[in-house]
Amino acid sequence: MPDVIKLEYWQVAFSGLLVLVSVLLSWWMHLGLQRDMAWGAVRTFIQLALTGYVLAFIFQQAHWALTLLALAIMFVVAVHTARGRVAAAFPGKTGVFTVAILTGGILVLLFVTGIILRIEPWYNPRYLLPLAGMIVGNAMTAVALAVDRFAGDLSRRRTEIEAALALGANPAQAVARVRRDALRTAVMPSVNAMLVVGVVSLPGMMTGQIIAGQPPAQAVYYQIVVMYMITAAAVITSVVGILAATRQCFTPAQQIRVPE
């Protein structure tokens, strides 16, 4: 196995020049993103540095309780973040994201780790946590996009939806087009990623394994599984989220509650 180029602290710090260039371009083009970029860079460094130490400890202990605790924190933060990305307010908003992310995330994670990889023991953090991070992260982004588009279109097309309800349509029929558009918005990034992977882009996991000295064939196999699992997580989570949001945005009398 070839030697891996090890990064020193100064090299990591030097990479910050890339963010500086981005900040300067944002200032020059009057994008107003300089503060967010700078703060994002600082948070990235702090969060990943802390994550590295935490993961090293969890990997060393290899205890199921620590692994489950890390997973629980991951899901809680994902729900909170997804909820914050949707400005519209409607009843049961937190519950919608909780059900959606838990359903999509857990189903896909169990399938990949229990059936495809068959990791031993089942709580092996070296496999479980990185895979969970990719699954939950993509599920969070997808369901946030879906619900945000759904809530926005529900408000903009209220008159059309109420007309459909008045003509005898049930809520699912009245918002069928709105739900379809929301789901397409959420799933399209994953579909586009599958269309160009290996041709336009070399994904992070595959690149990391190759740099670490793994045979390209094995890196490719893992990346195929990863692409399929994040797409499935995005689709399942978005569908569950939209179905749950639909129920919350209508009264028992089938009257629309427009998110504000």
Secondary structure by P-SEA (a helix, b strand, c coil): ccccccccaaaaaaaaaaaaaaaaaaaaacccaaaaaaaaaaaaaaaaaaaaaaaaaaaaaccaaaaaaaaaaaaaaaaaaaaaaccccccaaaaaaaaaaaaaaaaaaaaaaccccccccccccccaaaaaaaaaaaaaaaaaaaaaaaaaaaaaaaaaaaaaaaacccccccaaaaaaaaaaaaaaaaaaaaaccccccccaaaaaaaaacccaaaaaaaaaaaaaaaaaaaaaaaaaaaaaaaaaaccccccccccc
